[in-house]
């Protein structure tokens, strides 16, 4: 007896990988990114069952199909979990050990499939099990989306009148995610950042001493800076417990700053960042990497971040880790999310110099560059003068050497590119723009005061190096930009910093910074 159509539990099993992965990343990923992966999983399950049904009789074909599916979609999880595990001094998270185990499981599933002759009640039991497994991640997604849609849009403090109404320069907000301050770079990473800061100053930037972030997490920093107010002064209700960040999404994507400048006739230019909450997808000009390479992405479109991450959880790493080329067809399938991330960051750095020519109207430009933040995939070329320029001789890596090397490599990489980008923007702009280059928090693994130390640099005509900006925070940097750069009457607030853990973002602890100019 042949069973051409998959039984219900297989359809539910097909849905589980994309739904579970989306639930685990729902605060970072736009659910739309999971739609194509979900359709592909359903089609793949149908084709797999049809193929196995040609050689295995029903109902065993369904069991064998489920076995193959589970092996494929759990292999990457097991491989990642066991990579650093040892038994008797031997690393067990290796393909040479996991592949035989997977084959044994496949053999067991094949034997079970051959012994099944009658459907019995196991099909109903498997359907109930699959439905139960799918229910929890589905509810997680539904709760998040419900909260997001139910949140009333806050009435933000939009500025309506500027003292100098005729002045409308382009405004650039360039976020280097996780870029820390000069003293922390020297003490913790062995980087002398003075040459980079000198380059910025030679271009006309003001680099305040002892810059600190208002908050220790990107979403909190952007939500407050772009609305030029502290959390307690924004028209949103934030629970002290939990990790619900839905209230921050609107504050970042449709901030008072953005609405103020749009009302003044500005066009918005934004870039794909990989984080749904920082992507202004409804901007007038929204830029994302184009298709590249002669591979399957030409036919099916470029992998998005969610799809690339999902592939990393499957058995496909066997192919990339063993240097199997798959006839040169797979492209991003071999390299996964790191390639997608690399292309995204490189695309922003490549396109920023072209922004001045994109429109003759005044522009508000937001570029969220996820570097030097993890993943660490950028570094200067071997023999680059950047190594001699920035590395402090004799610096000893006394903790997490891989992390220190990865972070400082990305800092040096950015140092070699960013000044030229800024110089090109200044040269190509018809009128002097306003540019705010900043970090949102310190190094990824830092805590306390070190987590709050950030880079800040402002290109603000009329501001001079003699102005006392020591201890400047992002909230006041935006207020300064609006006040002195665009003529809105917006005096500074007290500079304050608050630290919180990622899992409890709203349990804030005041931080005193010991930096001295």
Order of alpha helices (4+ residues) and beta strands (2+ residues): alpha-alpha-alpha-beta-beta-alpha-alpha-beta-alpha-alpha-alpha-alpha-alpha-beta-beta-alpha-alpha-alpha-alpha-beta-alpha-alpha-beta-alpha-beta-alpha-beta-beta
